[in-house]
Amino acid sequence: MNFIILTSVITAGLLLCMMRLLKGPTAADRAVAVDTATTVSIAFLVLLGFIFNRYIYLDVALVYAVISFAGLITIARFMEKGI
């Protein structure tokens, strides 16, 4: 039962992020929406790892977080004309 509630909350968070991604008036809004969506999906991977007792999901979530951070830093530098 708790899994269904948590999954629906995470799905609602992803939908809100996608709405901001599509409607965002500036590129910064879109970048923040992508970063938030990756954070929410990382939380979903951690939840799956906890529910199914599969620690590989935690490893995937960690790698995904590092790649997401590097990508966001690249986008931020590009938006500031630093690249």
Protein Blocks (a to p, Z undefined) as FASTA:
>chain_A
ZZmmmmmmmmmmmmmmmmmmmmombfklmmmmmmmmmmmmmmmmmmmmmmnopaklmmmm
mmmmmmmmmmmmmmmmmmnopZZ
